[in-house]
Amino acid sequence: MKRFFCMLVIGIFVLGSVLVPLDGQSKQRTKAEKEVLEVLKKFQAGYTARDVTKLDEFMSELFDPEDCLIAGTTSYGPGSMEWSDTMDSMRKLVEYDWKHWDDLKMEVDEARIRVNGNTAWVAFWGTSEGTKVKRGEYDRALKEIVMVIKHCEKNEEEEISLVVMLYVLKKVARYLERYVPSGNEYIYPIRATIVLQKKKGKWLIQLMDFAFPDKDIPDVQVAREEEK
């Protein structure tokens, strides 16, 4: 009898540990959250397959053509690279990603999803993974440095020369830090936030913002305009 009781207690404990996550938060999602989750899965499926012939279908299926913005990892505001706020510019950004960017692997099933009426907010994370041929990366960095130097070599302003030297120093230091370690496989953490709107019974992405975590001084600095 005692043995049976012990086995019963252990069984209840095991069952409870399966049903209740260790963080104490239920993983059960609402109907609306599951619908949003399906959108995230379609997004990841597109970035996994990278079938450019299906790019138009991908864009029309997931993004709001009337009001949408994708802010890529290098964007910092209107007019900057990867700040895409039209369907055409977003399509070009996604096409470039599929053809040239590293593999994007987001933890879709773990995404934090919140829904309020016809509006949904999502935060999820993952990795950007790629294999780099070091010689090719070194040559690419050198070409960029040569291009900048040639572009500015006819300018005699002292400030320009200083800016170029700082750029070269930063570029070389970054490549030495990133590509000197052994191995050719590179995995970077990445995160994204998304805002979706439900229109005519369909969830559409209106805002998508990607970012690499940065624990140091930002790469971009804004110069304050002198007061007149």
C-alpha positions as CSV (number, residue, x, y, z in Angstrom):
1,M,0.0,0.0,0.0
2,K,2.8,2.4,0.9
3,R,4.6,1.6,-2.4
4,F,1.4,2.3,-4.3
5,F,1.0,5.6,-2.5
6,C,4.6,6.6,-3.4
7,M,4.2,5.7,-7.0
8,L,0.9,7.7,-7.1
9,V,2.7,10.8,-5.7
10,I,5.6,10.4,-8.1
11,G,3.1,10.0,-11.0
12,I,1.2,13.2,-10.0
13,F,4.5,15.1,-9.7
14,V,5.7,14.0,-13.2
15,L,2.4,14.8,-14.8
16,G,2.4,18.2,-13.1
17,S,5.9,19.0,-14.3
18,V,4.8,18.2,-17.9
19,L,1.6,20.3,-17.8
20,V,3.1,23.3,-16.0
21,P,6.2,24.9,-17.4
22,L,9.2,25.5,-15.0
23,D,8.7,29.2,-15.3
24,G,5.2,28.9,-13.9
25,Q,3.6,30.5,-17.0
26,S,1.1,28.6,-19.1
27,K,2.0,27.9,-22.7
28,Q,-1.6,27.7,-23.7
29,R,-2.3,30.3,-26.4
30,T,-5.6,31.9,-27.3
31,K,-7.3,31.4,-30.7
32,A,-6.0,34.9,-31.8
33,E,-2.5,34.2,-30.6
34,K,-2.5,30.9,-32.6
35,E,-3.6,32.8,-35.7
36,V,-0.7,35.3,-35.2
37,L,1.7,32.3,-34.6
38,E,0.7,30.9,-38.0
39,V,1.8,34.2,-39.6
40,L,5.2,33.9,-37.9
41,K,5.6,30.4,-39.1
42,K,4.8,31.5,-42.7
43,F,7.4,34.2,-42.4
44,Q,10.1,31.8,-41.2
45,A,9.1,29.3,-43.9
46,G,9.8,32.0,-46.5
47,Y,13.2,32.8,-45.1
48,T,14.0,29.1,-44.9
49,A,13.0,28.2,-48.4
50,R,14.2,31.5,-50.0
51,D,12.3,30.8,-53.2
52,V,12.4,34.1,-55.1
53,T,9.8,32.9,-57.5
54,K,7.3,32.9,-54.6
55,L,8.4,36.3,-53.3
56,D,5.3,38.3,-54.5
57,E,3.0,35.7,-52.9
58,F,5.0,35.9,-49.7
59,M,4.7,39.7,-49.5
60,S,1.0,39.8,-50.3
61,E,0.2,37.0,-47.9
62,L,2.0,38.5,-44.9
63,F,2.3,42.3,-45.2
64,D,-0.3,45.1,-45.2
65,P,0.1,46.9,-48.6
66,E,-1.6,50.0,-47.3
67,D,0.5,50.6,-44.2
68,C,3.7,48.7,-43.5
69,L,7.4,49.3,-42.5
70,I,10.4,47.0,-42.2
71,A,13.3,48.4,-40.2
72,G,16.4,46.2,-40.9
73,T,19.4,45.8,-38.7
74,T,21.3,48.8,-40.3
75,S,18.4,51.2,-40.3
76,Y,18.1,54.1,-37.9
77,G,15.4,56.3,-39.5
78,P,13.8,57.5,-42.7
79,G,16.2,57.6,-45.6
80,S,18.7,55.2,-44.0
81,M,19.6,51.8,-45.4
82,E,17.1,49.1,-44.8
83,W,14.4,51.5,-43.7
84,S,11.7,50.2,-46.0
85,D,8.2,51.8,-45.9
86,T,6.7,50.9,-49.2
87,M,5.8,47.5,-50.7
88,D,8.4,47.9,-53.4
89,S,11.2,48.8,-51.0
90,M,10.2,46.0,-48.6
91,R,10.2,43.5,-51.5
92,K,13.7,44.6,-52.5
93,L,14.9,44.2,-48.9
94,V,13.4,40.7,-48.5
95,E,14.8,39.7,-52.0
96,Y,18.2,40.8,-51.0
97,D,17.9,38.9,-47.7
98,W,16.9,35.7,-49.5
99,K,19.8,36.0,-52.0
100,H,22.6,37.3,-49.9
101,W,21.9,37.3,-46.1
102,D,22.8,34.6,-43.7
103,D,20.3,32.0,-42.6
104,L,17.6,33.5,-40.3
105,K,16.4,31.0,-37.7
106,M,13.9,32.5,-35.4
107,E,12.4,30.7,-32.3
108,V,8.9,31.1,-33.6
109,D,7.2,28.7,-31.2
110,E,8.7,30.6,-28.2
111,A,7.5,34.0,-29.5
112,R,5.9,36.3,-27.0
113,I,2.5,37.3,-28.5
114,R,-0.1,39.7,-27.1
115,V,-3.4,40.5,-28.7
116,N,-5.8,43.4,-28.0
117,G,-8.8,43.4,-30.3
118,N,-7.6,43.6,-33.9
119,T,-4.0,44.6,-32.9
120,A,-1.2,42.1,-32.0
121,W,2.3,42.7,-30.7
122,V,5.1,40.1,-31.0
123,A,8.6,39.8,-29.8
124,F,10.7,36.9,-30.8
125,W,14.4,36.0,-31.2
126,G,16.8,33.6,-32.9
127,T,20.0,33.5,-34.8
128,S,21.6,34.7,-38.0
129,E,23.9,31.9,-39.2
130,G,26.4,31.8,-42.0
131,T,29.7,30.3,-43.3
132,K,32.3,32.9,-44.2
133,V,35.3,32.4,-46.4
134,K,37.8,34.5,-44.5
135,R,39.9,35.5,-47.5
136,G,36.8,36.8,-49.2
137,E,35.8,38.8,-46.2
138,Y,39.3,40.3,-45.8
139,D,39.3,41.3,-49.5
140,R,35.8,42.9,-49.2
141,A,36.9,45.0,-46.3
142,L,40.1,46.1,-48.1
143,K,38.1,47.1,-51.2
144,E,35.7,49.2,-49.1
145,I,38.7,50.9,-47.4
146,V,40.4,51.6,-50.7
147,M,37.1,53.0,-52.1
148,V,36.7,55.4,-49.2
149,I,40.3,56.6,-49.4
150,K,40.0,57.3,-53.1
151,H,36.8,59.1,-52.7
152,C,38.3,61.5,-50.2
153,E,41.9,61.7,-51.3
154,K,41.3,65.0,-53.2
155,N,39.7,66.6,-50.3
156,E,42.3,68.7,-48.3
157,E,40.2,69.3,-45.2
158,E,41.8,68.1,-42.0
159,E,38.5,66.8,-40.6
160,I,38.0,64.6,-43.6
161,S,41.4,62.9,-43.3
162,L,40.7,62.3,-39.6
163,V,37.3,60.8,-40.4
164,V,38.8,58.5,-42.9
165,M,41.6,57.3,-40.5
166,L,39.0,56.6,-37.8
167,Y,36.9,54.7,-40.3
168,V,39.8,52.6,-41.4
169,L,40.8,51.9,-37.8
170,K,37.3,50.9,-36.9
171,K,36.9,48.7,-40.0
172,V,40.1,46.8,-39.5
173,A,39.5,46.3,-35.8
174,R,36.0,44.9,-36.4
175,Y,37.2,42.5,-39.0
176,L,40.1,41.3,-36.9
177,E,37.8,40.7,-34.0
178,R,35.2,38.9,-36.1
179,Y,37.2,36.8,-38.5
180,V,40.5,36.0,-36.9
181,P,39.2,33.3,-34.5
182,S,39.4,29.7,-35.9
183,G,36.5,28.3,-37.9
184,N,34.4,29.6,-40.7
185,E,30.9,29.2,-39.1
186,Y,29.5,32.4,-37.6
187,I,26.3,32.5,-35.5
188,Y,24.9,35.9,-34.2
189,P,21.9,36.4,-31.9
190,I,19.1,38.5,-33.3
191,R,15.7,39.8,-32.1
192,A,12.6,41.2,-33.8
193,T,9.4,42.9,-32.8
194,I,6.3,42.9,-35.0
195,V,3.0,44.7,-34.9
196,L,0.1,43.1,-36.8
197,Q,-3.4,44.3,-37.7
198,K,-6.4,42.1,-38.4
199,K,-8.2,43.3,-41.6
200,K,-11.1,41.4,-43.1
201,G,-10.4,38.4,-40.9
202,K,-6.7,38.3,-41.8
203,W,-3.7,39.2,-39.7
204,L,-1.2,41.4,-41.7
205,I,2.2,42.7,-40.6
206,Q,2.3,46.5,-40.3
207,L,5.7,46.9,-38.6
208,M,8.7,44.6,-38.4
209,D,11.9,45.7,-36.6
210,F,15.1,43.7,-36.6
211,A,18.1,44.3,-34.3
212,F,21.3,42.7,-33.3
213,P,22.1,43.1,-29.6
214,D,24.9,45.6,-28.9
215,K,26.5,45.9,-25.5
216,D,29.0,48.6,-26.5
217,I,29.0,52.1,-27.9
218,P,26.5,52.5,-30.9
219,D,28.0,52.5,-34.4
220,V,26.0,55.5,-35.4
221,Q,26.2,58.9,-33.8
222,V,24.0,61.9,-34.6
223,A,25.8,65.3,-34.9
224,R,23.9,68.1,-33.2
225,E,23.2,71.0,-35.5
226,E,24.7,74.3,-34.3
227,E,22.1,76.8,-33.1
228,K,21.8,79.8,-35.3
